[in-house]
Amino acid sequence: MKPELRRPLVVGNWKLYKTLAEARSLATALRASLAPLAGRVDMAVAPVFTALGTVRDALQGTPIGLSAQDAYWEPQGAFTGEVSAALLADAGCGYVIVGHSERRQFFGEEDDHVRRKSAAVLAAGMVPIVCVGESLQQREAGETEAHVLRQTERALQGLSPELAARVVIAYEPIWAIGTGRTAQPEDAEQVHRWIRQLVERGFGGRLAESMRILYGGSVKPDNARVLMAQPDIDGALVGGASLDAGSFAAIAAAASS
């Protein structure tokens, strides 16, 4: 049985999809499909930067939160093309995805970048969703535990217990993102347990028991229930399936049961 204080969280990462009209349409559909789940599961969506205001307005008055897909660690300055955490908070965001494997792989983000971004998100009053995960090569080499725990430890480095308690960790095996392959429930659970044990060693059992750790990697309605049933999996960071209101609602329902 999961502690009551770890209410499930399901976040839809829309990645580089949806025009303003499409984003408004999807957000409007989510208002209806997610309404029955209010109070049972926390929910948020992460549209592209240009659609944040549109989605915020479409979701106004609902329990569905707004998340950004990335943030820069400096509050302001001559950083062309970047968006600060403070600006995202001003735009209505409550969450920010930090260190997604696509950011690490395609844009050269390193653990120190992730740590600084997470700290900036916390300083702006939002919740960082810190992504960690191993490649297929690392998994086959037996390096999953060491790699994932190193990423997690560095992301939490320097945080007070009060700040660390606000962080959400998302375990996303890189080999399962967008591939249709999903980690077996017991394998995903094992990694989640390792992460929770690391948090316990660093911050104590009470904080470890309260921290939400999500799973991401080809989460779909047909595999969500068995994944969410694992004792240390507290929700999902959903990619492709979050682009359809019905699919996302089914995953959220699975997490809430």
Stockholm file with secondary structure:
# STOCKHOLM 1.0

chainA/1-257         MKPELRRPLVVGNWKLYKTLAEARSLATALRASLAPLAGRVDMAVAPVFTALGTVRDALQGTPIGLSAQDAYWEPQGAFTGEVSAALLADAGCGYVIVGHSERRQFFGEEDDHVRRKSAAVLAAGMVPIVCVGESLQQREAGETEAHVLRQTERALQGLSPELAARVVIAYEPIWAIGTGRTAQPEDAEQVHRWIRQLVERGFGGRLAESMRILYGGSVKPDNARVLMAQPDIDGALVGGASLDAGSFAAIAAAASS
#=GR chainA/1-257 SS CCCTTSCCEEEEECCSCCCHHHHHHHHHHHHHHHGGGTTTSEEEEECCGGGHHHHHHHTTTSSEEEEESCCBSSSSSSCTTCCBHHHHHHTTCSEEEESCHHHHHHHCCCHHHHHHHHHHHHHTTCEEEEEECCCHHHHHTTCHHHHHHHHHHHHHTTCCHHHHTTCEEEECCGGGTTTSCCCCHHHHHHHHHHHHHHHHHHHCHHHHHHCCEEECSSCCHHHHHHHHTSTTCCEEEESGGGGSHHHHHHHHHHHHC
#=GC SS_cons         CCCTTSCCEEEEECCSCCCHHHHHHHHHHHHHHHGGGTTTSEEEEECCGGGHHHHHHHTTTSSEEEEESCCBSSSSSSCTTCCBHHHHHHTTCSEEEESCHHHHHHHCCCHHHHHHHHHHHHHTTCEEEEEECCCHHHHHTTCHHHHHHHHHHHHHTTCCHHHHTTCEEEECCGGGTTTSCCCCHHHHHHHHHHHHHHHHHHHCHHHHHHCCEEECSSCCHHHHHHHHTSTTCCEEEESGGGGSHHHHHHHHHHHHC
//
